[in-house]
Amino acid sequence: MTKQSKYPVPVPVESVIHTVRGQKVILDTDLARIYDVEIRRLNEQVKRNKDRFPADFMFRLSHDEWEEVRRLRSQNATLKRGQHRKYLPYAFTEHGALMAANILKSKKAIAMSIYVVRAFVRIRAELTSRRDLEKRLDQIEKILLVHDDQLKELFDKVRPLLLPPRDPQRKPIGFDIKEPSAKYGRSK
């Protein structure tokens, strides 16, 4: 059993992790909220420690990426007065989020970084299990396609055996209707 932190998690961390450029990231606004610091302070510390944030730890979103992420975010989350973004947000990868906790140096940021890392690990595990499931389903589909062809061949061979045999010497049952002849006064 894990020990409970004395700091409550302000938001479910998995809900603020987005996929951008093929990577799982947390935006600076969400990370600041989780670490309980002002966005201004977080970005200030990031700029002061720029060498700790290479491109695979943090990057700035393009305008199109920001619009896409904004559409995916909750419709209920609206900005309060004075909280409009002047600059495009930063996106932090798992390692960048951990590095941000280290540069903030607050006890809460360090404690919350554990939740952030665990959320990334859970998402990675879910993706891995999903990929394994997809591989297994592809294998099953290939096997079934082979079996489908084999079953079709078997049915094609068995079907003629299920039909009743035709005896060429046996007369068919019923009346045989022939055309009336001219002999009886009927003309064609």
C-alpha positions in Angstrom: 0.0 0.0 0.0 1.4 3.4 -0.9 1.7 6.2 1.6 -0.8 9.1 1.0 0.6 12.5 0.3 -0.4 15.4 2.5 -0.9 17.4 -0.7 -4.2 16.8 -2.5 -4.0 16.4 -6.2 -5.8 19.5 -7.6 -6.8 17.8 -10.9 -6.7 14.2 -12.2 -3.3 14.3 -13.8 -4.3 11.8 -16.6 -7.0 14.3 -17.8 -4.5 17.0 -18.5 -2.0 14.9 -20.5 -2.3 15.5 -24.2 -0.7 14.1 -27.3 1.2 16.7 -29.3 3.8 15.9 -32.0 3.5 12.2 -31.1 4.5 12.8 -27.4 2.5 12.8 -24.2 2.7 16.3 -22.7 1.3 18.6 -20.0 0.8 22.2 -20.8 2.4 24.9 -18.6 -0.9 26.1 -17.2 -1.9 22.6 -16.0 1.6 21.9 -14.6 1.5 25.2 -12.7 -1.9 24.3 -11.3 -0.7 20.9 -10.2 2.5 22.3 -8.6 0.4 25.1 -7.0 2.5 28.0 -8.5 1.6 30.8 -10.7 2.1 30.2 -14.4 4.3 33.3 -14.5 6.6 31.9 -11.8 6.8 28.5 -13.6 7.7 30.1 -16.9 10.1 32.5 -15.2 12.0 29.6 -13.7 12.0 27.7 -17.0 13.6 30.7 -18.8 16.2 31.1 -16.0 17.1 27.4 -16.4 16.8 27.0 -20.2 19.7 24.6 -20.4 17.8 22.1 -18.3 15.0 21.9 -20.8 16.2 20.5 -24.1 13.7 20.0 -27.0 12.8 16.5 -25.8 11.8 17.9 -22.3 9.9 21.0 -23.3 8.8 22.9 -26.4 6.5 25.8 -27.3 3.3 24.9 -29.1 2.6 26.3 -32.5 -0.6 28.2 -33.1 -2.3 25.3 -34.8 -1.3 22.8 -32.0 -2.6 25.2 -29.4 -5.9 25.5 -31.2 -6.2 21.7 -31.4 -5.4 21.2 -27.7 -7.8 24.0 -26.7 -10.6 22.2 -28.6 -9.8 19.0 -26.8 -9.8 20.5 -23.4 -13.0 20.8 -21.3 -15.6 23.1 -22.6 -16.3 24.2 -19.0 -12.8 25.4 -18.4 -12.9 29.1 -19.2 -10.4 31.8 -18.5 -11.0 34.2 -15.7 -10.6 37.9 -16.2 -7.0 38.8 -16.8 -5.9 35.3 -17.6 -5.7 35.6 -21.4 -2.6 34.1 -23.0 -0.2 36.6 -24.5 2.3 33.8 -25.6 1.7 30.3 -26.9 2.1 27.8 -24.0 4.9 25.4 -23.3 4.4 21.7 -23.5 6.3 19.6 -21.0 7.1 15.9 -21.5 7.4 13.5 -18.6 11.0 14.4 -18.1 10.4 18.1 -18.5 7.6 18.0 -15.9 10.0 16.3 -13.4 12.7 18.9 -14.2 10.2 21.7 -13.6 9.5 20.3 -10.1 13.3 20.3 -9.5 13.8 23.9 -10.5 10.7 25.1 -8.5 12.2 23.6 -5.3 9.0 23.8 -3.4 8.0 20.8 -1.3 4.6 20.6 -2.9 6.1 20.7 -6.4 8.4 17.8 -5.6 5.6 15.8 -4.0 3.3 16.4 -6.9 5.9 15.4 -9.4 5.5 11.9 -8.1 1.9 12.0 -9.2 2.8 13.4 -12.6 5.4 10.7 -13.2 3.0 7.9 -12.1 0.3 9.3 -14.5 2.8 9.2 -17.4 3.8 5.6 -16.4 0.1 4.5 -16.3 -0.6 6.0 -19.7 2.5 4.4 -21.1 1.4 1.0 -19.7 -2.1 1.4 -21.2 -0.6 2.2 -24.6 1.7 -0.8 -24.4 -1.1 -3.1 -23.5 -3.2 -1.7 -26.3 -0.4 -2.3 -28.8 0.0 -5.9 -27.6 -3.8 -6.4 -27.9 -3.7 -5.0 -31.5 -0.8 -7.3 -32.4 -2.7 -10.3 -31.1 -5.9 -9.3 -32.9 -3.9 -9.0 -36.2 -2.5 -12.5 -35.6 -5.9 -13.9 -34.9 -7.3 -12.2 -38.0 -4.6 -13.7 -40.2 -5.3 -17.2 -38.8 -9.0 -16.8 -39.4 -8.5 -15.7 -43.0 -6.4 -18.8 -43.6 -9.1 -20.9 -42.0 -11.8 -19.2 -44.0 -10.1 -20.3 -47.3 -9.6 -23.8 -46.0 -13.3 -24.0 -44.9 -14.5 -22.7 -48.2 -12.5 -25.4 -50.0 -14.0 -28.1 -47.7 -17.5 -26.9 -48.3 -17.0 -26.9 -52.0 -15.9 -30.5 -51.8 -18.6 -31.7 -49.4 -21.6 -29.8 -51.0 -21.9 -32.1 -54.0 -21.9 -35.1 -51.7 -25.0 -33.7 -49.9 -27.1 -33.5 -53.1 -29.3 -36.5 -53.9 -27.9 -38.7 -56.6 -29.4 -38.5 -60.2 -30.4 -41.8 -61.7 -30.4 -41.4 -65.5 -32.7 -44.5 -66.0 -35.4 -43.4 -63.6 -38.5 -41.7 -65.0 -39.4 -38.5 -63.4 -42.6 -38.5 -61.3 -45.6 -36.6 -62.7 -47.3 -35.9 -66.0 -45.5 -35.2 -69.1 -47.3 -32.5 -71.0 -46.8 -32.5 -74.8 -47.8 -30.0 -77.3 -51.1 -30.8 -79.1 -50.7 -32.0 -82.6 -52.4 -31.0 -85.8 -54.1 -34.4 -85.9 -56.8 -33.3 -83.5 -57.7 -30.2 -85.5 -55.8 -27.7 -83.7 -53.5 -25.5 -85.6 -50.6 -23.6 -84.5 
